[in-house]
Amino acid sequence: MPEVRLTGERGEPLVPLLHPQDGGPPGRRGTSLDKNDTHDYKDTERLNDQTTPYEVYEGKFSFRAVLQNTLKAWSFHSLYRLFYNVRDSIRNQTKVVIFKNRPMALLAIMVHVPPLVATAIMSHLIYHEYWIGADLTPNREWDKSANLLIQFAAKFLEIMIIGSLTTMIFTFVRREVTLGQGTPLAAFFAGNSFSSPEFLWSDEMTAMLRGRFSTVWKKVFFVSFLVMCCVLAVVVAPATATVLTPLNDWWMMGGSWVYIDKAGADIFPRTLTAADTVAGDVCERAGNLDCPSAGWDSLTHLVSYLPDQAILNVTKGSYIRIPALFPLATPESILQLSMSVREPGVPRGWAESRMTLPHRVTGATLAATTMLWQDALTLMDRKEKKYYRGSDYRYSTFQELASMETRCRVTMVDGNNTMSGDRRGPVNFPEVRNEASFVNNTDIMALENPATQAFWTNLNKTSPQLSFFNIDPEGDLAANVSIGAIISLPRQGGTAVYGCLTDAEWIGANTWINIDNHVWTDGWPFPVTWKPGSRKVLIDTSFANLTNAAVDTEGTTVFQRLAASARLVDSTLGLPWTVGHVETLINAMLANGMSRTAPAAKPIITLKDADGAWWRNFFPRKTQFGLPESGTAFDVPEGVRAAAQKLHFRGEMKGFAYSAGDDTVRYSMVGLFVYCAVAVAFMAWSLVVGVTSKSWESTPELLALAMRSPPPGDEKMPSSILEDMSALRERYCVVASGSDVLLRPMDGLEEVPEEMRVRPNVMYR
């Protein structure tokens, strides 16, 4: 009779399934017992279980006996029993069909721990936003190797998760086919094929859906569990690769709210008058850096590009154009004008003359804060040992800036004041009063008021002239236009008279600054709508005229200097080209003036905790990226804050980091968290019921079991399962036959006889 050892559920010695005959020792498998045999069949472990620590078996010292007695003397005998019972169970697990033993269950669920720990570590890095640095490896010397290791790690984590799911499936299958009433034959193969998406429409899945389980709820549970495992297996491959690969992107390392002392003025007024600049008549002559005309000399360099503007080849898209960004110096920073100049006969995009310019106070605030931020970065590295510098940087804010569009129409007048072309009045103006005209910059309208009549009556035909006029607040242009202008330019053969209307708005947009204090916004100017709205700015002539101040003692104005630099005086350039150039001059003057309102305003840069670790106030405390918890790094009383203008300074670095800010990473983590929830639930269930097993993880094991079992008969398996998949729907279970286990088909609602049930913790052949 074969020797069979049993392991108890609580760790007690295993009881033989078949007792030895004639009171003798158990016989060896495959041999008969000899009563005259005097050999002692006690194995080494049974001898080592003796109480004496000096027991010797076959001339060898028994370490196990010493350990047992030592731990017993120290009152730790339970540890000895736990260790050796689990060890014995591991040694004999290939002979035990299914365990119902909590120590073994605890040992078996360790297969789920590595992927759970790896997911926990990655979630910590991602949700606590771990900053790696400017480069993945020092000086990028090992970046390729690091990427390769990351891919290997992602693949290894994927394999561990797939193995964990496989263990769960096989455990459920083996429990049902041994302790339950069996499953369809297709379920035996589910653990080997579920990781591919085609499993969902495979013959195995179809067989399980049409096959018979012992109860309906078990069928619903198992099929649902398989579908979930299949989806997780498909998701886990890209998810692990996405999660483990650090992102090389822009990261907000911190920042601060910065408050601006407005000095009683409005920085972004909706109505611009002379009260929004320096008081008195100081701004009537150019030269004061706080006046609306300041920086006019920089504008002369800008417009000097206009004469070279040309269309070389429309078909091939070959043009000569003015720079899209142009520097305009202020005492605190260098503002970048963003512009487009209308070209005749080109597609939309260069069909309007537009200009955008950040405000002087915005540039001054960004410049002052950037200097402090640079010092804070250095001190964080030196004092806190946190190196936050990346491969690139950008500092920005979201603030209002001046944006405008000017449209003009030109009328040619000869020496006798005779007009050419379509006469609609003394001067033609663009139509901007309806929706169609907002898009099509081609319509013409007549506009007559005292200002235009006076200009026409006193038309100067020898030098450039510019006259701004207010828009009647009760008229039909008040909702669409900020200010009007009429211009005359002497040309060969007469005088060109331009009627212009401007729509100016304060538009909120991202504004950036570099360490050289260049302040800019998008390279393309923001479009204005010409529609009524809260962003529109009404510009009074008292302010607009200050942008055209005298630049010398002879009374030469800013516009006259700009017109000369643009070579618009006595120009031989075609009239359609000059329209866009005149529009650009008006835009430049008004945008420059709008960006210099509230000249006394300045940022409040008194540091909070100036004598302490003030640099920490620029950086988040709880996370790596985002806003500081304190809100501001500056000491500004609450009363001052209420009356101040504020902007948020953002410091961003480009580099490698783990973060949940990316949607792809968040969705990938959701997939891994679902797996973790499933794994934890399975571990809890396994520990509670104590069920675990070394499942049939390979086809050869299942084939060996089938080959030892009686054939199922033609009615159960009429042909190969490759020819007829109906055999996969048949219910099978594993039964005990003496010391052997067999694979047996079950008919209809037939249940496994009690005497043939497989007993847990029992060794079989």
QUIHU-V704199 format. One record per pair of residues at least 12 apart in sequence whose ideal C-beta (glycine too) atoms are under 7 Angstrom apart, sorted by sequence separation. I is the first residue (numbers start at 0). J is the second residue. D is the distance in whole Angstrom. If there is no record, write none. Layout:
BEGIN
[[I;J;D] [I;J;D]]
END
This chain:
BEGIN
[[3;15;5] [52;64;5] [67;79;5] [88;100;7] [277;289;5] [307;319;6] [308;320;6] [324;336;7] [339;351;7] [340;352;6] [376;388;6] [430;442;3] [454;466;5] [470;482;6] [508;520;5] [731;743;7] [3;16;5] [21;34;7] [43;56;6] [51;64;6] [52;65;4] [66;79;7] [277;290;6] [308;321;6] [324;337;6] [339;352;7] [429;442;7] [430;443;6] [469;482;7] [470;483;6] [485;498;6] [486;499;7] [508;521;7] [567;580;6] [616;629;5] [731;744;5] [732;745;6] [3;17;6] [47;61;5] [172;186;5] [189;203;6] [208;222;6] [276;290;6] [323;337;7] [339;353;5] [429;443;7] [430;444;4] [715;729;5] [730;744;7] [731;745;7] [25;40;7] [49;64;6] [88;103;5] [172;187;6] [188;203;6] [207;222;6] [276;291;6] [323;338;7] [338;353;7] [467;482;6] [468;483;5] [484;499;4] [565;580;5] [617;632;5] [729;744;6] [730;745;4] [24;40;4] [47;63;4] [52;68;5] [305;321;6] [338;354;5] [410;426;6] [427;443;5] [428;444;5] [450;466;6] [483;499;7] [616;632;4] [0;17;5] [47;64;5] [85;102;5] [172;189;7] [304;321;4] [321;338;7] [337;354;7] [410;427;5] [451;468;7] [467;484;5] [468;485;7] [483;500;5] [508;525;6] [734;751;6] [740;757;6] [50;68;7] [84;102;7] [85;103;7] [172;190;7] [185;203;4] [304;322;7] [336;354;6] [337;355;4] [428;446;4] [450;468;3] [466;484;7] [0;19;6] [321;340;5] [408;427;4] [465;484;6] [466;485;5] [482;501;5] [506;525;5] [565;584;7] [613;632;7] [732;751;6] [0;20;6] [336;356;5] [408;428;6] [423;443;6] [448;468;6] [480;500;5] [481;501;5] [735;755;6] [81;102;6] [85;106;6] [168;189;6] [169;190;5] [185;206;4] [186;207;6] [408;429;5] [423;444;7] [424;445;4] [465;486;5] [480;501;7] [481;502;6] [734;755;4] [735;756;7] [168;190;4] [185;207;5] [334;356;6] [372;394;7] [407;429;7] [421;443;7] [423;445;4] [424;446;7] [425;447;7] [464;486;7] [480;502;6] [481;503;4] [562;584;7] [735;757;5] [2;25;4] [183;206;6] [334;357;5] [406;429;4] [424;447;6] [464;487;5] [479;502;7] [504;527;5] [561;584;5] [734;757;7] [735;758;7] [740;763;5] [2;26;7] [183;207;5] [301;325;5] [463;487;7] [733;757;6] [739;763;6] [0;25;7] [2;27;6] [165;190;5] [168;193;6] [185;210;7] [334;359;7] [369;394;5] [406;431;7] [426;451;6] [463;488;5] [502;527;5] [607;632;6] [738;763;6] [739;764;5] [0;26;5] [2;28;7] [425;451;6] [558;584;7] [606;632;6] [607;633;6] [738;764;5] [1;28;4] [183;210;3] [199;226;7] [425;452;7] [462;489;7] [502;529;5] [606;633;6] [607;634;4] [183;211;7] [334;362;5] [459;487;6] [461;489;6] [506;534;6] [605;633;6] [606;634;7] [735;763;7] [327;356;7] [365;394;7] [426;455;7] [458;487;6] [460;489;6] [505;534;6] [604;633;6] [605;634;5] [715;744;5] [182;212;6] [199;229;6] [297;327;5] [329;359;5] [332;362;3] [425;455;4] [504;534;4] [558;588;7] [603;633;6] [198;229;5] [297;328;6] [331;362;6] [332;363;6] [365;396;6] [454;485;5] [504;535;5] [505;536;6] [557;588;6] [181;213;7] [193;225;6] [308;340;6] [310;342;6] [331;363;4] [504;536;6] [603;635;5] [707;739;7] [709;741;7] [161;194;5] [180;213;4] [196;229;7] [294;327;5] [329;362;6] [332;365;7] [502;535;7] [503;536;5] [708;741;4] [711;744;5] [179;213;6] [294;328;6] [332;366;5] [406;440;6] [451;485;6] [460;494;5] [624;658;6] [707;741;7] [708;742;4] [186;221;7] [193;228;5] [301;336;7] [310;345;7] [331;366;5] [361;396;7] [408;443;6] [503;538;6] [708;743;7] [189;225;6] [193;229;5] [458;494;7] [624;660;7] [196;233;5] [361;398;5] [705;742;5] [194;232;4] [704;742;5] [117;156;5] [193;232;6] [603;643;7] [547;588;6] [114;156;6] [175;217;7] [288;330;6] [358;400;6] [546;588;4] [357;400;5] [358;401;7] [432;475;6] [546;589;6] [356;400;6] [432;476;7] [114;159;4] [355;400;6] [356;401;5] [546;591;7] [113;159;5] [114;160;5] [355;401;7] [543;589;7] [546;592;4] [355;402;4] [432;479;6] [545;592;7] [431;479;5] [114;163;6] [354;403;6] [431;480;6] [171;221;6] [353;403;7] [479;529;5] [542;592;7] [353;404;5] [538;589;7] [110;162;7] [111;163;5] [352;404;7] [446;498;7] [479;531;7] [110;163;6] [351;404;6] [352;405;6] [478;531;4] [481;535;7] [481;536;6] [110;166;6] [481;537;6] [482;538;4] [168;225;7] [481;538;5] [426;485;6] [168;228;6] [482;543;6] [164;228;5] [164;231;6] [164;232;6] [431;500;6] [10;80;6] [426;496;5] [428;498;4] [469;539;6] [10;81;7] [161;232;6] [427;498;5] [429;500;6] [469;540;5] [426;498;4] [428;500;6] [468;540;6] [467;540;5] [10;84;4] [161;235;7] [488;562;6] [160;235;5] [97;173;6] [467;543;4] [97;174;7] [467;544;6] [157;235;5] [491;569;6] [157;236;5] [414;493;7] [488;567;5] [489;568;6] [490;569;6] [495;574;6] [97;177;5] [413;493;4] [488;568;6] [489;569;6] [490;570;6] [491;571;6] [6;87;7] [96;177;6] [97;178;7] [412;493;5] [6;88;5] [157;239;5] [411;493;6] [412;494;5] [465;547;6] [495;577;7] [499;581;7] [156;239;5] [499;582;7] [411;495;6] [412;496;6] [497;581;5] [501;585;6] [6;91;7] [153;239;4] [409;495;5] [410;496;5] [499;585;6] [503;589;6] [4;91;6] [153;240;4] [409;497;5] [501;589;6] [6;95;7] [351;440;6] [150;240;7] [153;243;5] [350;440;6] [407;497;5] [408;498;5] [503;593;7] [8;99;6] [152;243;6] [407;498;7] [437;528;7] [8;100;5] [10;102;6] [266;358;7] [407;499;4] [437;529;5] [406;499;7] [437;530;7] [465;558;4] [6;100;7] [149;243;5] [266;360;6] [405;499;6] [406;500;6] [149;244;6] [463;558;6] [486;581;6] [405;501;4] [463;559;5] [462;559;7] [403;501;6] [404;502;5] [431;529;5] [403;502;6] [463;562;4] [403;503;4] [259;360;6] [403;504;7] [484;585;6] [401;503;7] [402;504;5] [401;505;7] [402;506;4] [259;364;6] [463;568;6] [399;505;4] [400;506;6] [257;364;5] [399;506;7] [399;507;5] [400;508;6] [398;507;7] [135;245;7] [397;507;6] [400;510;7] [257;368;5] [397;509;6] [398;510;6] [255;368;7] [131;245;6] [395;509;6] [396;510;6] [395;510;6] [395;511;4] [125;242;7] [394;511;7] [393;511;6] [394;512;5] [400;520;6] [121;242;5] [121;243;7] [402;524;7] [402;525;5] [404;527;5] [403;527;6] [402;527;6] [267;399;5] [252;387;5] [373;514;7] [369;512;6] [249;393;7] [369;514;7] [366;512;6] [365;512;4] [361;510;6] [366;516;5] [357;510;5] [365;518;6] [362;518;4] [361;518;7] [357;518;5] [357;520;6] [411;574;7] [355;520;6] [409;574;5] [409;577;7] [355;524;4] [409;578;5] [354;524;6] [355;525;5] [353;524;4] [407;578;5] [353;526;7] [407;581;5] [407;582;5] [406;582;7] [405;582;4] [332;512;7] [405;585;5] [405;586;5] [335;517;6] [333;516;6] [335;518;6] [337;520;6] [403;586;6] [332;516;4] [333;517;5] [334;518;5] [335;519;4] [337;521;6] [333;518;7] [337;522;6] [339;524;6] [332;518;5] [337;523;7] [338;524;6] [403;589;6] [337;524;5] [403;590;6] [401;590;5] [326;517;7] [401;593;4] [401;594;5] [324;519;6] [324;522;6] [323;522;5] [323;523;7] [352;579;5] [352;582;4] [382;612;7] [352;583;5] [343;575;4] [354;586;4] [343;576;6] [353;586;7] [354;587;6] [371;604;7] [352;586;6] [356;590;4] [356;591;7] [359;594;5] [367;602;5] [379;614;6] [354;590;5] [358;594;5] [359;595;5] [378;614;4] [341;578;7] [342;579;6] [357;594;7] [360;597;6] [367;604;5] [267;505;5] [341;579;3] [356;594;5] [363;601;7] [364;602;4] [340;579;5] [363;602;6] [375;614;4] [379;618;7] [360;600;5] [341;582;6] [375;617;5] [340;583;5] [338;583;7] [372;617;6] [338;586;7] [398;646;5] [396;646;5] [397;647;7] [291;542;7] [396;647;6] [396;648;6] [292;545;6] [396;649;6] [132;386;7] [291;545;4] [292;546;5] [394;648;7] [395;649;5] [133;388;6] [290;545;6] [291;546;5] [295;550;7] [394;649;7] [133;389;5] [134;390;7] [292;548;4] [394;650;6] [130;387;7] [133;390;4] [290;548;7] [393;651;5] [302;561;5] [306;565;7] [392;651;7] [305;565;5] [306;566;5] [334;594;7] [392;652;5] [299;560;6] [303;564;5] [283;545;7] [295;557;5] [299;561;6] [302;564;5] [303;565;7] [391;653;4] [282;545;5] [285;548;4] [298;561;6] [302;565;4] [389;652;3] [390;653;5] [284;548;6] [285;549;7] [327;591;7] [388;652;6] [389;653;5] [390;654;6] [271;536;6] [283;548;6] [284;549;5] [285;550;5] [292;557;6] [295;560;7] [299;564;4] [387;652;6] [389;654;4] [276;542;7] [282;548;6] [283;549;7] [269;536;6] [270;537;5] [271;538;5] [272;539;5] [275;542;6] [269;537;7] [271;539;6] [273;541;4] [270;539;7] [272;541;5] [273;542;6] [276;545;6] [272;542;5] [271;542;4] [273;545;7] [285;557;6] [305;580;5] [305;583;7] [372;650;5] [368;648;5] [302;583;7] [302;584;6] [364;646;6] [365;648;7] [302;587;7] [361;646;7] [301;587;6] [298;587;5] [298;591;7] [294;591;6] [291;591;7] [291;592;3] [293;595;6] [291;595;5] [289;595;7] [289;598;4] [276;595;7] [276;596;7] [275;596;5] [277;598;6] [271;593;7] [275;597;7] [276;598;6] [271;596;7] [268;596;6] [266;596;6] [266;597;4] [265;597;7] [264;597;4] [266;600;6] [262;597;7] [264;599;7] [261;597;6] [264;600;6] [262;599;4] [262;600;5] [261;600;5] [260;600;6] [259;600;6] [260;601;6] [259;601;7] [259;602;5] [260;603;6] [259;603;7] [257;602;6] [258;603;5] [255;616;7] [255;617;6] [254;617;7] [253;617;5] [253;618;4] [252;618;7] [253;619;6] [252;624;7] [254;626;6] [255;627;6] [251;624;5] [254;627;7] [250;624;5] [251;625;6] [253;627;6] [256;630;6] [256;631;4] [258;633;7] [255;631;5] [257;633;7] [255;632;4] [258;635;5] [255;633;7] [266;644;5] [258;639;7] [258;640;6] [261;643;6] [260;643;6] [261;644;5] [259;643;6] [258;643;4] [259;644;4] [259;645;7] [258;645;5] [257;645;7] [256;645;5] [257;646;6] [256;647;5] [257;648;5] [254;647;6] [255;648;5] [254;648;5] [254;649;4] [254;650;5] [253;650;5] [251;649;6] [252;650;5] [252;651;7] [251;651;5] [252;652;5] [250;651;6] [249;651;5] [250;652;6] [249;653;5] [250;654;7] [248;653;7] [250;656;5] [247;654;7] [247;655;5] [250;658;7] [245;655;4] [246;656;6] [245;656;6] [245;657;6] [246;658;6] [246;661;6] [241;663;6] [242;664;6] [241;664;6] [242;667;5] [241;667;4] [242;668;6] [238;667;4] [242;671;7] [238;670;5] [238;671;6] [235;670;7] [234;670;4] [231;670;7] [235;674;7] [231;673;6] [231;674;5] [130;623;5] [128;622;5] [129;623;7] [127;622;6] [128;623;4] [127;623;7] [128;624;5] [160;674;6] [167;681;5] [187;701;6] [163;678;6] [174;690;5] [206;724;6] [210;728;4] [173;692;5] [209;728;5] [211;730;5] [135;655;5] [170;690;7] [210;730;7] [133;654;5] [170;691;6] [173;694;5] [206;727;4] [132;654;5] [170;692;6] [202;724;4] [206;728;5] [131;654;7] [132;655;6] [130;654;7] [131;655;4] [170;694;6] [203;727;6] [131;656;6] [169;694;3] [202;727;6] [130;656;5] [169;695;7] [129;656;6] [169;696;6] [128;656;6] [129;657;5] [128;657;7] [128;658;5] [125;657;5] [124;657;4] [125;658;6] [126;659;5] [125;659;5] [125;664;6] [184;726;6] [185;727;4] [125;668;6] [184;727;5] [183;727;6] [183;728;5] [184;729;6] [122;668;6] [183;729;7] [183;730;6] [184;731;5] [182;730;7] [181;730;5] [181;731;5] [181;732;3] [180;732;6] [118;671;5] [176;731;7] [176;732;5] [177;733;5] [118;675;6] [176;733;5] [115;675;6] [115;678;6] [181;745;5] [180;745;7] [111;678;5] [180;750;6] [111;682;6] [180;751;6] [108;682;5] [108;685;6] [177;757;4] [104;685;5] [105;686;7] [178;759;7] [104;686;6] [107;691;4] [101;686;6] [104;689;5] [104;690;7] [104;691;4] [101;689;4] [103;691;6] [100;689;6] [99;689;5] [99;690;6] [98;690;7] [97;690;7] [98;691;5] [98;692;6] [97;692;5] [93;693;7] [92;693;5] [96;733;7] [96;740;6] [97;757;7] [99;759;4] [100;760;6] [96;757;5] [98;759;6] [99;760;6] [97;759;5] [98;760;6] [95;760;6] [95;761;7] [95;762;5] [96;763;6] [94;762;4] [94;763;6] [91;762;6] [8;689;7] [17;737;7] [17;738;6] [16;738;6] [3;738;6] [1;738;5] [16;761;5] [13;760;7] [13;762;7] [8;760;6] [7;760;6] [6;760;5] [5;760;6] [5;761;5] [5;762;7] [4;762;6] [3;762;5] [1;764;7]]
END
